[in-house]
Amino acid sequence: MTQQPLIVSQSGRPFATSAIALQAIIINDEAQFLLLCSPRRNEPNEWQVVSGGLEAGETILDGILREVREEVGPILVRPLAVLHSQTFHYDDNVRFMVGIYYLLRYEGGTVVPGDDMVGSAFRWWGLAELETAVAGHTITLHKSTHLWQLRRAARLCQLLADERVETAVLQPEL
């Protein structure tokens, strides 16, 4: 079995190192999710959340905001919570990748697909509408986007609204 790469602290403590995949689950006030369908990255009628990779020197939140800016434009979002994380095999060179799914509430702005999502279709999907479309095989979801995560996101967003937890509204830097 191949071991995960290590980095050793000054005190000699070994820590695992992994590439980081970022997924931004963006939900609006109507409990609809922003999904994209790229003619270059997706199969026909395959939809996904904003996704990408953490770059060297970035915090997780900085990376999430950069991916949002690159893929859907300079919209306003409110970071709510890390929704899910997992480790998975990416390819033979990146055997251990950590995926972090971040829940963001849409606060305004115009969606304009950019970067590697230029030319993508985008739309806001209600959960019931999305579940019906997937069950009816009229669309598919990319392997990084899961209905159970969207269900969890909707529940968590409602819980946070009930608790009136407030965080800063952020616009990704231009």
C-alpha positions in Angstrom: 0.0 0.0 0.0 1.3 3.4 -0.9 1.7 5.8 2.0 0.5 9.3 2.1 3.3 11.9 1.7 4.5 13.5 4.9 5.9 16.8 6.1 7.8 16.9 9.3 7.4 19.9 11.8 10.5 21.5 13.4 9.8 19.4 16.5 9.9 16.2 14.4 6.2 15.5 14.3 5.1 14.0 11.0 1.9 15.3 9.3 0.2 13.9 6.3 0.1 16.1 3.2 -2.7 16.1 0.6 -3.9 18.0 -2.4 -7.1 19.8 -1.6 -10.2 19.9 -3.8 -12.7 22.7 -3.1 -16.4 22.6 -3.8 -18.6 25.7 -3.2 -22.3 24.9 -2.6 -24.1 28.2 -3.2 -27.7 28.5 -2.1 -30.0 31.5 -2.4 -32.9 32.7 -0.2 -35.4 30.5 -2.1 -33.3 27.4 -1.2 -32.1 27.0 -4.8 -28.6 25.8 -5.7 -26.4 27.3 -8.3 -25.2 24.6 -10.7 -23.2 24.8 -13.9 -23.0 22.6 -17.0 -19.8 23.1 -18.9 -19.4 22.1 -22.6 -15.7 21.4 -21.8 -15.8 19.8 -18.3 -19.1 18.0 -18.3 -21.0 15.4 -20.2 -24.1 16.8 -21.9 -26.7 17.7 -19.3 -24.3 17.0 -16.4 -24.4 19.6 -13.7 -22.1 20.5 -10.9 -21.3 22.9 -8.1 -18.4 25.3 -8.3 -15.2 23.3 -7.9 -11.4 23.5 -8.1 -8.3 23.1 -6.2 -6.6 24.9 -3.4 -3.5 26.8 -4.6 -0.2 27.0 -2.6 -0.4 29.8 0.0 -4.2 30.1 0.2 -6.5 29.6 3.1 -9.5 27.4 2.5 -11.8 30.4 2.4 -9.5 32.3 0.1 -9.5 29.3 -2.3 -13.3 29.0 -2.2 -13.8 32.7 -2.9 -11.2 32.5 -5.8 -13.0 29.5 -7.3 -16.4 31.3 -7.0 -14.9 34.4 -8.7 -13.2 32.4 -11.4 -16.2 30.2 -12.2 -19.3 32.3 -11.6 -18.0 35.9 -11.4 -17.8 38.5 -8.6 -21.0 37.6 -6.9 -21.6 38.4 -3.2 -21.6 35.3 -0.9 -21.9 34.8 2.8 -19.8 31.8 4.1 -21.9 29.7 6.3 -20.0 26.5 7.1 -17.9 23.6 6.0 -20.6 21.1 5.0 -18.5 18.0 4.4 -15.0 16.7 3.9 -13.6 13.5 2.6 -10.4 11.9 1.4 -10.4 10.2 -2.1 -8.1 8.8 -4.7 -7.7 11.4 -7.5 -5.2 9.7 -9.9 -1.9 7.7 -9.8 0.1 10.8 -9.0 -2.4 12.3 -6.4 -3.4 9.2 -4.5 -4.7 11.1 -1.4 -6.9 14.2 -2.0 -9.0 15.9 0.6 -12.3 17.3 -0.7 -13.8 20.2 1.3 -17.4 21.2 0.6 -18.2 24.8 1.7 -21.7 26.1 2.0 -22.2 29.7 0.9 -25.3 31.8 0.8 -25.8 33.9 -2.3 -26.2 37.6 -1.4 -26.4 39.2 -4.9 -24.6 40.0 -8.1 -24.7 38.7 -11.7 -23.5 35.2 -12.5 -21.0 35.3 -15.4 -19.2 31.9 -16.0 -15.5 32.4 -16.5 -12.1 30.7 -16.3 -12.5 27.0 -17.2 -16.4 27.4 -17.0 -16.6 30.0 -19.9 -19.6 29.1 -22.1 -21.2 27.1 -19.4 -24.9 27.0 -18.8 -25.9 27.9 -15.2 -29.2 27.9 -13.3 -30.7 27.9 -9.9 -32.2 24.5 -9.0 -34.7 23.8 -6.3 -34.0 20.6 -4.5 -37.3 18.9 -5.5 -36.9 19.9 -9.1 -33.3 18.6 -9.1 -34.3 15.3 -7.5 -37.1 14.8 -10.1 -34.7 15.6 -13.0 -32.0 13.1 -11.7 -34.6 10.4 -10.9 -36.1 10.9 -14.4 -32.7 10.7 -16.0 -33.1 14.1 -17.8 -29.9 15.3 -16.1 -26.9 13.8 -14.3 -24.8 15.2 -11.5 -21.0 15.4 -11.8 -19.2 13.0 -9.5 -18.3 15.9 -7.2 -22.0 16.9 -6.7 -24.3 14.7 -4.6 -28.0 15.0 -3.8 -27.4 14.0 -0.2 -25.0 16.9 0.2 -27.5 19.3 -1.3 -30.2 18.0 1.0 -27.8 18.5 4.0 -26.9 22.0 2.7 -30.6 23.0 2.6 -31.2 21.7 6.1 -28.1 23.4 7.5 -28.9 26.7 5.8 -32.4 26.6 7.4 -30.9 25.8 10.8 -28.4 28.6 10.5 -31.2 31.0 9.5 -33.2 29.9 12.5 -30.2 30.5 14.8 -29.6 33.9 13.1 -25.9 33.2 12.8 -24.4 36.0 10.9 -21.1 36.1 9.1 -19.6 38.7 6.8 -20.8 39.0 3.2 -17.7 38.6 1.0 -17.0 39.5 -2.6 -14.2 37.6 -4.1 -11.3 39.9 -4.9 -11.0 41.0 -8.6 
